[in-house]
Structure formats: structure tokens, C-alpha cells
Amino acid sequence: MPVLPPPTTLVIGATTSHCGNCRQPTLPDDTHHNLVPGGRPSRGCGARFAAMAPADPQITNDDLRHIRPDLPIATDTTP
């Protein structure tokens, strides 16, 4: 049975989002980091998104809740 990475934070910016586990790009509506989008999509690390955090100071909590109402907002965003 494969070992899955621990749950992680979905980091959402104004124009991009990334996985808090591997720091690679991801889509903000994904539940797991299964795909690194781009010109040549590749496999993500597989981590499950358990919370979200802003990547930019201009992203508000209301913005985050609008994008992913199903995820809580992470209070500790220390890498």
C-alpha cells in the first residue's frame, strides 16, 4: 500500500495557487494535489488539502471562503 503524504495547506494567490507540502502549482478547486498544471502537466505529491491560506497579503479571508468554502482557513502559515 502506498504511503500518502500528510494533509497540507492549499496556498491561494491572486493568480496562482500551490501545494503547501511540495510548493508546486495546483488548481484551487482540487481536493488532493494529484496534478501539477501547466504546459506539460505532471503528477503532484498526492497530499490532501485540509486547510487554505493566502499567498498574497491582498487575498482576504472572504476571498478564500469564496474560492473554497469547504476548507478552513489555516491560522499558522509558517512553512
PDB file with one MODEL, atoms N, CA, C and O in Angstrom:
MODEL        1
ATOM      1  N   MET A   1       0.845  -1.167   0.000  1.00  0.00           N
ATOM      2  CA  MET A   1       0.000   0.000   0.000  1.00  0.00           C
ATOM      3  C   MET A   1       0.902   1.247   0.000  1.00  0.00           C
ATOM      4  O   MET A   1       1.819   1.343   0.816  1.00  0.00           O
ATOM      5  N   PRO A   2       0.645   2.203  -0.914  1.00  0.00           N
ATOM      6  CA  PRO A   2       1.496   3.397  -0.973  1.00  0.00           C
ATOM      7  C   PRO A   2       1.298   4.291   0.249  1.00  0.00           C
ATOM      8  O   PRO A   2       0.207   4.376   0.813  1.00  0.00           O
ATOM      9  N   VAL A   3       2.373   4.946   0.636  1.00  0.00           N
ATOM     10  CA  VAL A   3       2.326   5.872   1.762  1.00  0.00           C
ATOM     11  C   VAL A   3       1.963   7.255   1.223  1.00  0.00           C
ATOM     12  O   VAL A   3       2.644   7.786   0.346  1.00  0.00           O
ATOM     13  N   LEU A   4       0.902   7.823   1.747  1.00  0.00           N
ATOM     14  CA  LEU A   4       0.464   9.146   1.307  1.00  0.00           C
ATOM     15  C   LEU A   4       1.100  10.223   2.167  1.00  0.00           C
ATOM     16  O   LEU A   4       1.354  10.005   3.351  1.00  0.00           O
ATOM     17  N   PRO A   5       1.362  11.394   1.575  1.00  0.00           N
ATOM     18  CA  PRO A   5       1.890  12.493   2.379  1.00  0.00           C
ATOM     19  C   PRO A   5       0.836  12.980   3.368  1.00  0.00           C
ATOM     20  O   PRO A   5      -0.355  12.743   3.163  1.00  0.00           O
ATOM     21  N   PRO A   6       1.253  13.653   4.431  1.00  0.00           N
ATOM     22  CA  PRO A   6       0.282  14.161   5.401  1.00  0.00           C
ATOM     23  C   PRO A   6      -0.588  15.250   4.773  1.00  0.00           C
ATOM     24  O   PRO A   6      -0.196  15.850   3.772  1.00  0.00           O
ATOM     25  N   PRO A   7      -1.765  15.511   5.351  1.00  0.00           N
ATOM     26  CA  PRO A   7      -2.594  16.607   4.852  1.00  0.00           C
ATOM     27  C   PRO A   7      -1.811  17.922   4.872  1.00  0.00           C
ATOM     28  O   PRO A   7      -0.918  18.117   5.697  1.00  0.00           O
ATOM     29  N   THR A   8      -2.160  18.803   3.961  1.00  0.00           N
ATOM     30  CA  THR A   8      -1.409  20.043   3.831  1.00  0.00           C
ATOM     31  C   THR A   8      -2.327  21.229   3.555  1.00  0.00           C
ATOM     32  O   THR A   8      -3.549  21.093   3.507  1.00  0.00           O
ATOM     33  N   THR A   9      -1.717  22.378   3.378  1.00  0.00           N
ATOM     34  CA  THR A   9      -2.432  23.624   3.135  1.00  0.00           C
ATOM     35  C   THR A   9      -2.413  23.960   1.653  1.00  0.00           C
ATOM     36  O   THR A   9      -1.383  23.846   0.988  1.00  0.00           O
ATOM     37  N   LEU A  10      -3.548  24.368   1.157  1.00  0.00           N
ATOM     38  CA  LEU A  10      -3.667  24.908  -0.190  1.00  0.00           C
ATOM     39  C   LEU A  10      -3.382  26.399  -0.083  1.00  0.00           C
ATOM     40  O   LEU A  10      -4.115  27.113   0.601  1.00  0.00           O
ATOM     41  N   VAL A  11      -2.340  26.882  -0.740  1.00  0.00           N
ATOM     42  CA  VAL A  11      -1.941  28.285  -0.657  1.00  0.00           C
ATOM     43  C   VAL A  11      -2.451  28.989  -1.911  1.00  0.00           C
ATOM     44  O   VAL A  11      -2.053  28.663  -3.029  1.00  0.00           O
ATOM     45  N   ILE A  12      -3.347  29.968  -1.700  1.00  0.00           N
ATOM     46  CA  ILE A  12      -4.040  30.613  -2.809  1.00  0.00           C
ATOM     47  C   ILE A  12      -3.552  32.050  -2.974  1.00  0.00           C
ATOM     48  O   ILE A  12      -3.548  32.837  -2.028  1.00  0.00           O
ATOM     49  N   GLY A  13      -3.139  32.370  -4.208  1.00  0.00           N
ATOM     50  CA  GLY A  13      -2.701  33.718  -4.540  1.00  0.00           C
ATOM     51  C   GLY A  13      -3.691  34.401  -5.475  1.00  0.00           C
ATOM     52  O   GLY A  13      -4.751  33.856  -5.785  1.00  0.00           O
ATOM     53  N   ALA A  14      -3.333  35.589  -5.916  1.00  0.00           N
ATOM     54  CA  ALA A  14      -4.204  36.362  -6.799  1.00  0.00           C
ATOM     55  C   ALA A  14      -4.374  35.685  -8.157  1.00  0.00           C
ATOM     56  O   ALA A  14      -5.458  35.731  -8.738  1.00  0.00           O
ATOM     57  N   THR A  15      -3.324  35.063  -8.664  1.00  0.00           N
ATOM     58  CA  THR A  15      -3.405  34.431  -9.984  1.00  0.00           C
ATOM     59  C   THR A  15      -2.950  32.974  -9.994  1.00  0.00           C
ATOM     60  O   THR A  15      -3.148  32.276 -10.989  1.00  0.00           O
ATOM     61  N   THR A  16      -2.350  32.510  -8.915  1.00  0.00           N
ATOM     62  CA  THR A  16      -1.864  31.125  -8.861  1.00  0.00           C
ATOM     63  C   THR A  16      -2.158  30.517  -7.494  1.00  0.00           C
ATOM     64  O   THR A  16      -2.496  31.227  -6.547  1.00  0.00           O
ATOM     65  N   SER A  17      -2.029  29.224  -7.405  1.00  0.00           N
ATOM     66  CA  SER A  17      -2.129  28.534  -6.121  1.00  0.00           C
ATOM     67  C   SER A  17      -1.082  27.423  -6.119  1.00  0.00           C
ATOM     68  O   SER A  17      -0.662  26.942  -7.171  1.00  0.00           O
ATOM     69  N   HIS A  18      -0.668  27.027  -4.911  1.00  0.00           N
ATOM     70  CA  HIS A  18       0.318  25.944  -4.828  1.00  0.00           C
ATOM     71  C   HIS A  18       0.073  25.083  -3.597  1.00  0.00           C
ATOM     72  O   HIS A  18      -0.654  25.457  -2.677  1.00  0.00           O
ATOM     73  N   CYS A  19       0.705  23.923  -3.616  1.00  0.00           N
ATOM     74  CA  CYS A  19       0.614  22.943  -2.550  1.00  0.00           C
ATOM     75  C   CYS A  19       1.573  23.334  -1.429  1.00  0.00           C
ATOM     76  O   CYS A  19       2.743  23.621  -1.685  1.00  0.00           O
ATOM     77  N   GLY A  20       1.091  23.347  -0.201  1.00  0.00           N
ATOM     78  CA  GLY A  20       1.934  23.664   0.939  1.00  0.00           C
ATOM     79  C   GLY A  20       2.943  22.580   1.262  1.00  0.00           C
ATOM     80  O   GLY A  20       3.908  22.833   1.984  1.00  0.00           O
ATOM     81  N   ASN A  21       2.743  21.378   0.744  1.00  0.00           N
ATOM     82  CA  ASN A  21       3.660  20.275   1.000  1.00  0.00           C
ATOM     83  C   ASN A  21       4.881  20.333   0.081  1.00  0.00           C
ATOM     84  O   ASN A  21       6.016  20.321   0.558  1.00  0.00           O
ATOM     85  N   CYS A  22       4.653  20.397  -1.238  1.00  0.00           N
ATOM     86  CA  CYS A  22       5.764  20.338  -2.195  1.00  0.00           C
ATOM     87  C   CYS A  22       6.021  21.668  -2.894  1.00  0.00           C
ATOM     88  O   CYS A  22       6.986  21.794  -3.647  1.00  0.00           O
ATOM     89  N   ARG A  23       5.169  22.660  -2.654  1.00  0.00           N
ATOM     90  CA  ARG A  23       5.305  24.006  -3.219  1.00  0.00           C
ATOM     91  C   ARG A  23       5.136  24.071  -4.737  1.00  0.00           C
ATOM     92  O   ARG A  23       5.480  25.079  -5.354  1.00  0.00           O
ATOM     93  N   GLN A  24       4.617  23.021  -5.334  1.00  0.00           N
ATOM     94  CA  GLN A  24       4.377  23.007  -6.772  1.00  0.00           C
ATOM     95  C   GLN A  24       2.984  23.570  -7.066  1.00  0.00           C
ATOM     96  O   GLN A  24       2.104  23.501  -6.208  1.00  0.00           O
ATOM     97  N   PRO A  25       2.769  24.126  -8.262  1.00  0.00           N
ATOM     98  CA  PRO A  25       1.455  24.668  -8.612  1.00  0.00           C
ATOM     99  C   PRO A  25       0.360  23.611  -8.509  1.00  0.00           C
ATOM    100  O   PRO A  25       0.602  22.414  -8.667  1.00  0.00           O
ATOM    101  N   THR A  26      -0.845  24.091  -8.242  1.00  0.00           N
ATOM    102  CA  THR A  26      -2.021  23.217  -8.205  1.00  0.00           C
ATOM    103  C   THR A  26      -3.243  24.036  -8.564  1.00  0.00           C
ATOM    104  O   THR A  26      -3.180  25.265  -8.610  1.00  0.00           O
ATOM    105  N   LEU A  27      -4.333  23.377  -8.814  1.00  0.00           N
ATOM    106  CA  LEU A  27      -5.586  24.070  -9.101  1.00  0.00           C
ATOM    107  C   LEU A  27      -6.335  24.298  -7.792  1.00  0.00           C
ATOM    108  O   LEU A  27      -6.384  23.401  -6.951  1.00  0.00           O
ATOM    109  N   PRO A  28      -6.920  25.485  -7.604  1.00  0.00           N
ATOM    110  CA  PRO A  28      -7.541  25.795  -6.321  1.00  0.00           C
ATOM    111  C   PRO A  28      -8.780  24.967  -5.993  1.00  0.00           C
ATOM    112  O   PRO A  28      -9.202  24.938  -4.837  1.00  0.00           O
ATOM    113  N   ASP A  29      -9.369  24.301  -6.970  1.00  0.00           N
ATOM    114  CA  ASP A  29     -10.568  23.507  -6.679  1.00  0.00           C
ATOM    115  C   ASP A  29     -10.269  22.020  -6.483  1.00  0.00           C
ATOM    116  O   ASP A  29     -11.192  21.231  -6.279  1.00  0.00           O
ATOM    117  N   ASP A  30      -8.998  21.629  -6.542  1.00  0.00           N
ATOM    118  CA  ASP A  30      -8.634  20.228  -6.312  1.00  0.00           C
ATOM    119  C   ASP A  30      -8.708  19.879  -4.821  1.00  0.00           C
ATOM    120  O   ASP A  30      -8.415  20.717  -3.968  1.00  0.00           O
ATOM    121  N   THR A  31      -9.097  18.649  -4.518  1.00  0.00           N
ATOM    122  CA  THR A  31      -9.135  18.185  -3.124  1.00  0.00           C
ATOM    123  C   THR A  31      -7.797  17.597  -2.697  1.00  0.00           C
ATOM    124  O   THR A  31      -7.459  17.608  -1.513  1.00  0.00           O
ATOM    125  N   HIS A  32      -7.034  17.082  -3.660  1.00  0.00           N
ATOM    126  CA  HIS A  32      -5.713  16.497  -3.442  1.00  0.00           C
ATOM    127  C   HIS A  32      -4.763  17.065  -4.486  1.00  0.00           C
ATOM    128  O   HIS A  32      -5.191  17.486  -5.561  1.00  0.00           O
ATOM    129  N   HIS A  33      -3.490  17.076  -4.172  1.00  0.00           N
ATOM    130  CA  HIS A  33      -2.516  17.560  -5.154  1.00  0.00           C
ATOM    131  C   HIS A  33      -2.093  16.407  -6.055  1.00  0.00           C
ATOM    132  O   HIS A  33      -1.012  15.838  -5.898  1.00  0.00           O
ATOM    133  N   ASN A  34      -2.966  16.075  -7.001  1.00  0.00           N
ATOM    134  CA  ASN A  34      -2.709  14.967  -7.912  1.00  0.00           C
ATOM    135  C   ASN A  34      -2.112  15.404  -9.234  1.00  0.00           C
ATOM    136  O   ASN A  34      -1.592  14.573  -9.979  1.00  0.00           O
ATOM    137  N   LEU A  35      -2.176  16.707  -9.547  1.00  0.00           N
ATOM    138  CA  LEU A  35      -1.737  17.214 -10.834  1.00  0.00           C
ATOM    139  C   LEU A  35      -1.004  18.537 -10.662  1.00  0.00           C
ATOM    140  O   LEU A  35      -1.459  19.417  -9.932  1.00  0.00           O
ATOM    141  N   VAL A  36       0.133  18.672 -11.338  1.00  0.00           N
ATOM    142  CA  VAL A  36       0.832  19.950 -11.428  1.00  0.00           C
ATOM    143  C   VAL A  36       0.455  20.502 -12.799  1.00  0.00           C
ATOM    144  O   VAL A  36       0.954  20.024 -13.818  1.00  0.00           O
ATOM    145  N   PRO A  37      -0.433  21.518 -12.832  1.00  0.00           N
ATOM    146  CA  PRO A  37      -0.897  22.030 -14.124  1.00  0.00           C
ATOM    147  C   PRO A  37       0.195  22.823 -14.836  1.00  0.00           C
ATOM    148  O   PRO A  37       1.180  23.244 -14.230  1.00  0.00           O
ATOM    149  N   GLY A  38      -0.003  23.011 -16.110  1.00  0.00           N
ATOM    150  CA  GLY A  38       0.940  23.798 -16.895  1.00  0.00           C
ATOM    151  C   GLY A  38       1.007  23.273 -18.309  1.00  0.00           C
ATOM    152  O   GLY A  38       0.182  22.459 -18.722  1.00  0.00           O
ATOM    153  N   GLY A  39       1.990  23.742 -19.047  1.00  0.00           N
ATOM    154  CA  GLY A  39       2.168  23.325 -20.433  1.00  0.00           C
ATOM    155  C   GLY A  39       2.349  21.828 -20.574  1.00  0.00           C
ATOM    156  O   GLY A  39       1.828  21.212 -21.503  1.00  0.00           O
ATOM    157  N   ARG A  40       3.091  21.249 -19.644  1.00  0.00           N
ATOM    158  CA  ARG A  40       3.288  19.801 -19.597  1.00  0.00           C
ATOM    159  C   ARG A  40       2.862  19.315 -18.225  1.00  0.00           C
ATOM    160  O   ARG A  40       3.701  19.175 -17.336  1.00  0.00           O
ATOM    161  N   PRO A  41       1.564  19.054 -18.032  1.00  0.00           N
ATOM    162  CA  PRO A  41       1.096  18.623 -16.704  1.00  0.00           C
ATOM    163  C   PRO A  41       1.844  17.379 -16.219  1.00  0.00           C
ATOM    164  O   PRO A  41       2.170  16.482 -16.998  1.00  0.00           O
ATOM    165  N   SER A  42       2.101  17.354 -14.926  1.00  0.00           N
ATOM    166  CA  SER A  42       2.775  16.201 -14.321  1.00  0.00           C
ATOM    167  C   SER A  42       2.066  15.834 -13.021  1.00  0.00           C
ATOM    168  O   SER A  42       1.141  16.524 -12.593  1.00  0.00           O
ATOM    169  N   ARG A  43       2.505  14.747 -12.400  1.00  0.00           N
ATOM    170  CA  ARG A  43       1.877  14.266 -11.162  1.00  0.00           C
ATOM    171  C   ARG A  43       2.261  15.154  -9.989  1.00  0.00           C
ATOM    172  O   ARG A  43       3.408  15.583  -9.861  1.00  0.00           O
ATOM    173  N   GLY A  44       1.275  15.421  -9.132  1.00  0.00           N
ATOM    174  CA  GLY A  44       1.526  16.139  -7.895  1.00  0.00           C
ATOM    175  C   GLY A  44       1.975  15.181  -6.805  1.00  0.00           C
ATOM    176  O   GLY A  44       2.168  13.993  -7.061  1.00  0.00           O
ATOM    177  N   CYS A  45       2.141  15.687  -5.598  1.00  0.00           N
ATOM    178  CA  CYS A  45       2.639  14.862  -4.489  1.00  0.00           C
ATOM    179  C   CYS A  45       1.539  14.001  -3.861  1.00  0.00           C
ATOM    180  O   CYS A  45       1.844  13.088  -3.093  1.00  0.00           O
ATOM    181  N   GLY A  46       0.277  14.271  -4.170  1.00  0.00           N
ATOM    182  CA  GLY A  46      -0.824  13.462  -3.655  1.00  0.00           C
ATOM    183  C   GLY A  46      -1.384  13.905  -2.317  1.00  0.00           C
ATOM    184  O   GLY A  46      -2.314  13.283  -1.805  1.00  0.00           O
ATOM    185  N   ALA A  47      -0.837  14.974  -1.736  1.00  0.00           N
ATOM    186  CA  ALA A  47      -1.307  15.432  -0.423  1.00  0.00           C
ATOM    187  C   ALA A  47      -2.766  15.911  -0.504  1.00  0.00           C
ATOM    188  O   ALA A  47      -3.194  16.485  -1.505  1.00  0.00           O
ATOM    189  N   ARG A  48      -3.502  15.660   0.566  1.00  0.00           N
ATOM    190  CA  ARG A  48      -4.892  16.124   0.664  1.00  0.00           C
ATOM    191  C   ARG A  48      -4.888  17.528   1.257  1.00  0.00           C
ATOM    192  O   ARG A  48      -4.190  17.798   2.235  1.00  0.00           O
ATOM    193  N   PHE A  49      -5.672  18.416   0.656  1.00  0.00           N
ATOM    194  CA  PHE A  49      -5.767  19.778   1.176  1.00  0.00           C
ATOM    195  C   PHE A  49      -6.757  19.799   2.339  1.00  0.00           C
ATOM    196  O   PHE A  49      -7.941  19.508   2.172  1.00  0.00           O
ATOM    197  N   ALA A  50      -6.241  20.151   3.532  1.00  0.00           N
ATOM    198  CA  ALA A  50      -7.050  20.156   4.745  1.00  0.00           C
ATOM    199  C   ALA A  50      -7.354  21.569   5.228  1.00  0.00           C
ATOM    200  O   ALA A  50      -8.197  21.756   6.105  1.00  0.00           O
ATOM    201  N   ALA A  51      -6.677  22.559   4.666  1.00  0.00           N
ATOM    202  CA  ALA A  51      -6.882  23.959   5.040  1.00  0.00           C
ATOM    203  C   ALA A  51      -6.364  24.810   3.889  1.00  0.00           C
ATOM    204  O   ALA A  51      -5.749  24.303   2.951  1.00  0.00           O
ATOM    205  N   MET A  52      -6.622  26.106   3.974  1.00  0.00           N
ATOM    206  CA  MET A  52      -6.127  27.023   2.946  1.00  0.00           C
ATOM    207  C   MET A  52      -5.546  28.256   3.612  1.00  0.00           C
ATOM    208  O   MET A  52      -5.875  28.584   4.752  1.00  0.00           O
ATOM    209  N   ALA A  53      -4.671  28.934   2.873  1.00  0.00           N
ATOM    210  CA  ALA A  53      -4.027  30.146   3.373  1.00  0.00           C
ATOM    211  C   ALA A  53      -3.754  31.063   2.190  1.00  0.00           C
ATOM    212  O   ALA A  53      -3.601  30.596   1.061  1.00  0.00           O
ATOM    213  N   PRO A  54      -3.692  32.364   2.444  1.00  0.00           N
ATOM    214  CA  PRO A  54      -3.395  33.292   1.353  1.00  0.00           C
ATOM    215  C   PRO A  54      -1.903  33.308   1.024  1.00  0.00           C
ATOM    216  O   PRO A  54      -1.062  33.196   1.916  1.00  0.00           O
ATOM    217  N   ALA A  55      -1.585  33.448  -0.258  1.00  0.00           N
ATOM    218  CA  ALA A  55      -0.191  33.574  -0.681  1.00  0.00           C
ATOM    219  C   ALA A  55       0.218  35.041  -0.734  1.00  0.00           C
ATOM    220  O   ALA A  55       1.402  35.368  -0.660  1.00  0.00           O
ATOM    221  N   ASP A  56      -0.764  35.912  -0.861  1.00  0.00           N
ATOM    222  CA  ASP A  56      -0.518  37.342  -1.003  1.00  0.00           C
ATOM    223  C   ASP A  56      -1.303  38.104   0.056  1.00  0.00           C
ATOM    224  O   ASP A  56      -2.402  37.687   0.422  1.00  0.00           O
ATOM    225  N   PRO A  57      -0.763  39.212   0.555  1.00  0.00           N
ATOM    226  CA  PRO A  57      -1.475  39.982   1.580  1.00  0.00           C
ATOM    227  C   PRO A  57      -2.809  40.549   1.102  1.00  0.00           C
ATOM    228  O   PRO A  57      -3.696  40.803   1.917  1.00  0.00           O
ATOM    229  N   GLN A  58      -2.966  40.751  -0.207  1.00  0.00           N
ATOM    230  CA  GLN A  58      -4.221  41.314  -0.701  1.00  0.00           C
ATOM    231  C   GLN A  58      -5.355  40.294  -0.775  1.00  0.00           C
ATOM    232  O   GLN A  58      -6.502  40.671  -1.014  1.00  0.00           O
ATOM    233  N   ILE A  59      -5.057  39.015  -0.573  1.00  0.00           N
ATOM    234  CA  ILE A  59      -6.095  37.979  -0.539  1.00  0.00           C
ATOM    235  C   ILE A  59      -6.695  37.961   0.861  1.00  0.00           C
ATOM    236  O   ILE A  59      -6.005  37.674   1.839  1.00  0.00           O
ATOM    237  N   THR A  60      -7.968  38.265   0.946  1.00  0.00           N
ATOM    238  CA  THR A  60      -8.632  38.333   2.249  1.00  0.00           C
ATOM    239  C   THR A  60      -9.238  36.976   2.624  1.00  0.00           C
ATOM    240  O   THR A  60      -9.348  36.078   1.789  1.00  0.00           O
ATOM    241  N   ASN A  61      -9.621  36.849   3.874  1.00  0.00           N
ATOM    242  CA  ASN A  61     -10.317  35.635   4.315  1.00  0.00           C
ATOM    243  C   ASN A  61     -11.626  35.458   3.559  1.00  0.00           C
ATOM    244  O   ASN A  61     -12.015  34.332   3.249  1.00  0.00           O
ATOM    245  N   ASP A  62     -12.305  36.555   3.262  1.00  0.00           N
ATOM    246  CA  ASP A  62     -13.539  36.461   2.471  1.00  0.00           C
ATOM    247  C   ASP A  62     -13.253  35.926   1.069  1.00  0.00           C
ATOM    248  O   ASP A  62     -14.026  35.132   0.534  1.00  0.00           O
ATOM    249  N   ASP A  63     -12.142  36.362   0.477  1.00  0.00           N
ATOM    250  CA  ASP A  63     -11.746  35.832  -0.836  1.00  0.00           C
ATOM    251  C   ASP A  63     -11.540  34.320  -0.751  1.00  0.00           C
ATOM    252  O   ASP A  63     -12.020  33.566  -1.598  1.00  0.00           O
ATOM    253  N   LEU A  64     -10.823  33.897   0.279  1.00  0.00           N
ATOM    254  CA  LEU A  64     -10.561  32.467   0.448  1.00  0.00           C
ATOM    255  C   LEU A  64     -11.858  31.682   0.611  1.00  0.00           C
ATOM    256  O   LEU A  64     -12.041  30.636  -0.010  1.00  0.00           O
ATOM    257  N   ARG A  65     -12.749  32.191   1.445  1.00  0.00           N
ATOM    258  CA  ARG A  65     -14.026  31.491   1.670  1.00  0.00           C
ATOM    259  C   ARG A  65     -14.859  31.407   0.397  1.00  0.00           C
ATOM    260  O   ARG A  65     -15.603  30.446   0.203  1.00  0.00           O
ATOM    261  N   HIS A  66     -14.738  32.405  -0.466  1.00  0.00           N
ATOM    262  CA  HIS A  66     -15.468  32.392  -1.735  1.00  0.00           C
ATOM    263  C   HIS A  66     -14.897  31.323  -2.673  1.00  0.00           C
ATOM    264  O   HIS A  66     -15.642  30.649  -3.384  1.00  0.00           O
ATOM    265  N   ILE A  67     -13.574  31.177  -2.666  1.00  0.00           N
ATOM    266  CA  ILE A  67     -12.910  30.215  -3.552  1.00  0.00           C
ATOM    267  C   ILE A  67     -13.125  28.782  -3.079  1.00  0.00           C
ATOM    268  O   ILE A  67     -13.447  27.904  -3.880  1.00  0.00           O
ATOM    269  N   ARG A  68     -12.947  28.538  -1.764  1.00  0.00           N
ATOM    270  CA  ARG A  68     -13.062  27.190  -1.207  1.00  0.00           C
ATOM    271  C   ARG A  68     -13.857  27.218   0.097  1.00  0.00           C
ATOM    272  O   ARG A  68     -13.264  27.167   1.175  1.00  0.00           O
ATOM    273  N   PRO A  69     -15.168  27.296   0.022  1.00  0.00           N
ATOM    274  CA  PRO A  69     -15.973  27.333   1.255  1.00  0.00           C
ATOM    275  C   PRO A  69     -15.891  26.049   2.077  1.00  0.00           C
ATOM    276  O   PRO A  69     -16.282  26.042   3.244  1.00  0.00           O
ATOM    277  N   ASP A  70     -15.390  24.966   1.488  1.00  0.00           N
ATOM    278  CA  ASP A  70     -15.311  23.679   2.176  1.00  0.00           C
ATOM    279  C   ASP A  70     -14.067  23.532   3.059  1.00  0.00           C
ATOM    280  O   ASP A  70     -13.998  22.611   3.873  1.00  0.00           O
ATOM    281  N   LEU A  71     -13.085  24.427   2.909  1.00  0.00           N
ATOM    282  CA  LEU A  71     -11.852  24.306   3.681  1.00  0.00           C
ATOM    283  C   LEU A  71     -11.752  25.384   4.753  1.00  0.00           C
ATOM    284  O   LEU A  71     -12.148  26.525   4.516  1.00  0.00           O
ATOM    285  N   PRO A  72     -11.230  25.041   5.925  1.00  0.00           N
ATOM    286  CA  PRO A  72     -10.983  26.068   6.937  1.00  0.00           C
ATOM    287  C   PRO A  72      -9.752  26.898   6.553  1.00  0.00           C
ATOM    288  O   PRO A  72      -8.919  26.463   5.758  1.00  0.00           O
ATOM    289  N   ILE A  73      -9.657  28.074   7.120  1.00  0.00           N
ATOM    290  CA  ILE A  73      -8.511  28.939   6.889  1.00  0.00           C
ATOM    291  C   ILE A  73      -7.444  28.601   7.920  1.00  0.00           C
ATOM    292  O   ILE A  73      -7.704  28.585   9.123  1.00  0.00           O
ATOM    293  N   ALA A  74      -6.237  28.331   7.426  1.00  0.00           N
ATOM    294  CA  ALA A  74      -5.129  27.995   8.323  1.00  0.00           C
ATOM    295  C   ALA A  74      -4.720  29.221   9.117  1.00  0.00           C
ATOM    296  O   ALA A  74      -4.606  30.316   8.565  1.00  0.00           O
ATOM    297  N   THR A  75      -4.502  29.042  10.400  1.00  0.00           N
ATOM    298  CA  THR A  75      -4.089  30.161  11.238  1.00  0.00           C
ATOM    299  C   THR A  75      -2.586  30.226  11.394  1.00  0.00           C
ATOM    300  O   THR A  75      -2.044  31.300  11.656  1.00  0.00           O
ATOM    301  N   ASP A  76      -1.892  29.102  11.240  1.00  0.00           N
ATOM    302  CA  ASP A  76      -0.438  29.077  11.320  1.00  0.00           C
ATOM    303  C   ASP A  76       0.089  28.740   9.941  1.00  0.00           C
ATOM    304  O   ASP A  76       0.008  27.588   9.514  1.00  0.00           O
ATOM    305  N   THR A  77       0.628  29.723   9.237  1.00  0.00           N
ATOM    306  CA  THR A  77       1.109  29.509   7.879  1.00  0.00           C
ATOM    307  C   THR A  77       2.626  29.425   7.815  1.00  0.00           C
ATOM    308  O   THR A  77       3.214  29.612   6.749  1.00  0.00           O
ATOM    309  N   THR A  78       3.267  29.144   8.948  1.00  0.00           N
ATOM    310  CA  THR A  78       4.721  29.008   8.973  1.00  0.00           C
ATOM    311  C   THR A  78       5.135  27.812   8.121  1.00  0.00           C
ATOM    312  O   THR A  78       4.628  26.707   8.317  1.00  0.00           O
ATOM    313  N   PRO A  79       6.062  28.024   7.166  1.00  0.00           N
ATOM    314  CA  PRO A  79       6.461  26.884   6.302  1.00  0.00           C
ATOM    315  C   PRO A  79       7.255  25.825   7.061  1.00  0.00           C
ATOM    316  O   PRO A  79       7.657  24.819   6.478  1.00  0.00           O
TER     317      PRO A  79
ENDMDL
END
